[in-house]
Amino acid sequence: MEKIVEQTLLYDFYGELLTEHQKGIYEAVVFNDYSLSEVADELGISRQGVHDIIKRCNKLLNDYENKLYLVEKFIKTKKLAENIKILTKEYINSRNDNLLVEIEILSTEIEKL
């Protein structure tokens, strides 16, 4: 997965678990593409301090994912749902009852997540 997409997903799922200070710095650097120096000057802290906070946030977000697997489950569910959508369209066009079995299997997999 592309790094920025991964960071965005992790932040979307676990960002609220960061402090307001951490969120502000993380958003500025990762999403708004501010430099470490720009953020450091704005907050009156060192560039190294900003770097350490970003590194700590990335570690925290990854640690949450390693314990909860919410992003992994989201990605799996999204793929399964896309497959169900494709099979449903195929079924509508062909009326092949075997596709209904496949749809049911995928639906069951989603329920297990």
N, C-alpha and C positions, 0 to 999 in steps of 0.2 A: 504494500500500500504506500502511496506517495506520502512523504513525511508531513506536508502541510494538511493533507486530508486526515491523516492519522491524528495529528495534534488537534484538529478541529473537532473530530468525533470524540476524542477523549475529553476535551474541554466541554463539549456539549453535554456529555453524560455526567461528568464529575466536577466541572468547574465551580459549581455552587459549594463544593466542599473546601475550596480555597478561601483564604481570608480576602477581604476587600482590597487590601494592599497588594497581595499576590495577584489577584485578578486584574487589577489596574495595570500592573507592570507587564503581566503576561499578554494581555490584550494589546497593549501599546507595541510591544516588540513583535509578537507572533502574528497578530492580525492586522495591525495598522502599519507594520513595517518601519517603526521608528528604530533608530540606532540605539545601541546601549548608551552611548554618550548623550544623546538627546534626552532619553528617559532619566539618566543620572543627573543631568543638569536641571531638569524640571523638578525633580524630587529632592535635590540637594544631597544625593548620595554618590558613592563612587561607581564607576563603570563596572568594576569587579563585583560590587554589591548587586547591581542589576543582573549581571551574568549569573551570580550565585542563586538569585531568586528564580530566574528562568530555569536553571538547571534543577533546582529543588522542586519547582512546580511540575516539570516534566517527569521527574522521579515519582512524585506523589500521584500524578494522574496515571502513570503506568502501573504503580503499585495497586491503585484502586481497581484497575482493569484486571490485573493478575489475580485479584481476590474475588471479583464480582462477575467478570466476563460479560458485562452488559453490551459493550461494543461488538464483541464477537458474536453474541446471540442476535444482536440487531442485524449485522451483516448476513448471517445465515438465514434469518427470517426473511430479510429483503430478497435474497436470492431465491428462496423457496417460493415466495409470493410471486416473483416474476415468472418462475417456471409454471406455477399454477395458472397465471394469466395467459401464458402462451398456449398451454394445453387446453384451456377453456376455449380459446379462439379456434384451435384446431378441432375441438369437439363440435363446436357450433357449425363449422364448415363441413365436417365429415360424418358426424353422428356415430363415430366409432366408440362403442361402449368400453373398449379397452382403455381409452383415455380417461374415462371416469375412475377407473381403478387407480391409475397413476396419480390422478388429482387427489384421490382419497389418501393415498400413501403419503404424498407431500403434505397434505393437511395434517395428518397424524404426526409427521415429523415436526411441524411447527408447534403443535400442541405439546410435544415433549420438551421443547426448549423452554 
